[in-house]
Amino acid sequence: MITAVANAGILGTAMLFEACPRAALTTYAAYLAALSSPIDSFLEDHILASDFFRIRDEGGAEIGFYAMRKDGLLTQFHLIGPARRHGQRLFAEVVARGVTAAFVPTCDECFLSHALDVCSDVKKQAYFFADPGGPLVPGRGDAAPVYAPAREAEGAEIRAVCGDFLEPLERRVSEGQIFVGRVGREIVGLGIVEHSRLTMGRASIGMFTAPAWRQRGIATRTLQHLMALCRGRGWHANAGCWYYNHNSKRSLEAAGMVTTTRLLRLEFAAPA
């Protein structure tokens, strides 16, 4: 379906919105190149659950795109080159198409700037971290787990430790995403590595520490194991945590990861 942007004649150019698969967007590579730092798998999941719309100029050329979930959460907005002079008007038209909120990473200047212009509220959602490279910080704590890829037979034992935190567990185990850390025979920590579905050579890492083993350096050691694993495979590791999860933030920092990016949830008031 193609729809013309209302009041397009004001600036002398008719813009068109057109539903399309993400893979068909010719400007998507420009969006990825414009990010000042990586995003994590949490945001990727929301992006990939969205419907994508190409933005064309009156000559038919693709000048950008946006992505929105069916519940009204806007997950992407991007314009290229001279078309950015129409950015505020086009973003207002996108919001008018049923947007109620947006997930906006601060590393996406185009999206962030336009969303801040018209949002009614800003909420802090998450920190995004990245491995800065260099020597890994030595692990701390009184235990040194041994890590190994999870096996299908360990499923019940893993769930007994972390509940549904790693679901869908069977798929993740079969894809080699899950790593089990043990001290002796006891599971003390679990790690996950999710290869980016948007950016080649990147992976998001995460961890879960068995409750009885918390505050003993297990989380930091788990993250460092995953960082080393990613480096060995030639992947750049990144991670995220809820903005108010102070323990996870401290663990990521202790592991040597750094954060310069925040994920914001911006709310948009309903039209009067």
N, C-alpha and C positions, 0 to 999 in steps of 0.2 A: 504494500500500500504506500502511495506517495501522497503527501499533503503539503500544500503551500503554506508558508509562514504568514500569519496575519499581519496586515499593515506593512508588508515588505517594501512597498513602493516608496516609503518614507526616505529610504536611503538609496533608492534607485536600483536595487538588486533584489530579485525574487529568490528566496532560499527555499529549498525543499527538504523535507524529512522523509526518509525511506527505510523501512524495516529491512534488516539484512543480517546474515551470520557474521559473527566477529571475524572469522577467517577471511571474509570477503572485503574487509575494510582496507583500503590502500594507505590510510593515514595512521594505522595503528602502530607501525614501527616508529613513526615520528613521536607519538605519545610516549612510548617506552623510552625513547632516547631523551625526552625532555625531563624525565623524572630525575631529581637531584639525589635521590637515594632509593634503595629498594623497598618494596612493600612485602608483607608476609602472606602466608597461606590463608589466614583468616579473611583478609580483604579480598584475596584472589577468589575465595569461595563465593563471596557475595557478588563479585564482578561476573563470574562465570554462571551464576544463577540468574543473571539479568538478560533482558531483551535488548538488542543493539539496534541503533538507528543511525544510518548515514545522513550527513548533512551535505547537500549539493548546492552549488550556485546555479544561476539561471542558464549557464552554459552546459550544465550537467557534470561539472568537475566536482569531485569529492573534496570538501574543505574541512571536514571534521566529523565528529560523531558524538553520540551520548549513549549511555546504558542505564536502564532502570529496571528494578525488580517489579513484579506484578503488584506488590503491596505499596508501591509508591516510593521506595527507597532509591534515590539516584546514586549510582556508583561510579559513573565516569562522565566527563564532559571535556572535549578537546577540540580546538580549532588550530589551523595552521596558517602561517604566513599572513598576507594582507587581510585575509578573512577575519582576523582577530579584531579588526576595527568594528565589526558588527557583533562582537561578543556579548555585550550587555543585553542587547535586544534579543539575540538568539537564546541566551540563557533564560531570560524572562519567559520566552515562548516555551522552552522546555519545561520550566517549573509549572506553567499553566496547563501542561498536559497531564497533571495528576501527581506531581511530586509533593510529598509531605515531609521528607527528610533526605539527608544525603550523608554518606560516608566519604569524607574528604581527607586524604593524607596531606600533610603540610609539605611534602616533597613535590606535589603537583601544583605548581604556581598558577597555571591557567584556571584550573578547576577551583582552587581555593579562593582566588581573587574574585571570581564572578559569584561564587556562592556566598562569600562574606558580604557582598553588596546588598543582597536581598533577603538573607536569612533573618529569622526572628529570634533565634537562640543558638548558642554554641555550647556543646557539651564535650568534655574530654573523654575519649573512648579508650585509647590504647597508646602504648609506646611501641615504636618499631626500632629494633636493634640490628646491628651488622657486625660481622667479624672484621676488625680493622687490619688483620694480618699481624705479622711479627711474632715473636716467641709467645707461646701460651703461658699464662700465669700459673705457677706451680699450684697444684691442688692443696686444699686445706682440710682439716678435720682428722678424726681418729680412725677412719675406715677408708680402705681403698678397694672399691668394688671391681670385680672382673665382669666385663661386658661381652655379650655375644648376641648375634641376631636371634630374634624370637622364633620359636618353633610352634607349629600348629598344636602340638600336644601340651603346650604351656598355657593355652587359652584360659582355662578355668582358674589357674593359679594367678595369671595376670589380672583377671577380672576381680579376684578376691582382694587384690591390692589396690586397684585404681577404679573399680566400678566401671562406668561407661565412658571414662575419660578418653579412651583410645578407640572408640567405635568409629567406623565398622572394623572391629578387630581382625576378623578373619581375612578380609581383603588387605588390610594394612600388613599383616604378617606375610601373606602370600606375595606381596609386592616388595618385601624386604625393608619396610619402613620402621619397624619396631626393634628396639634393642633392650635387652634385659641385663640389669646390673645386679650381681649377687655378691654377698659376703657369705662364704661357705655355701650352704644350700638355700639360703633365704634371699628372696627378692627384696632389694633395698631401694632400687631406683629403676625407672623406665624412661627410655628416650624414643623420640620419633623424628624421622627425617622425611620431609615431603618435598620432592623435587618440584620446582616452580613449573606451572603449566602456562605461564605467560612469558617468562624470560629464560633463555637458555643459560645454563651454567650457574643457576642459583637454586638454593634449597632452604626451606624453613625448618628450623629445629625447635624442639620443645622437650620438656621433661616432666616427670611426676615422681615424687619421693614418697616411699611408704611412710605413713604417719609416725610410726615408732622410730624412724631414722631421721626425722627432720632436725634441723639446727646442728647437723654434724658434718656439713660440707658435701653431702651426697649430691645435691642439685648442681653445685658448681662442677663437681667431677663428671657428672653425667653430661652436662653441656660441653665441657672441654673434650670429652670423648667424641661427641658428635661433631664438634668443630674440627678436631683432628681428622675424623673420618671424611668430612666434606673436603678438607684440604687435600687429602690423599686421593680423592676422586676428581680433583680439579673443579670443585664447586665452591662458590662463595656462599657462606652461611649467613642467614639472617633469622630474626626471631621477633616475637611480639608478646606483649602481656597487657592485660587489662590495666588501665591507668591507675587504678587504686589498689592493685595487687602489689603491695610494697615488698613482700618477701620475694616474689618472682623477680621484680626489678633488681633487688639487691643481689640475687643469685646470678642474673645475667651480667651485671656489672662485675661481680667477683670473678666470673669466668673470663673476663676480658673483653666482652662485647660492649659496643658503644651505641648511644642513641642520639640522633639529631632530628628525628622525625616523630611526629605525633599523628595519630588518627583522630579526627574530630567527627562528631555527629552534629550536623547542623539541621535545625528544625525550620520549617517554613510555615508561616501562618496561612490559614485558609483565606481565600479571597473574601472580602467584605460583601 
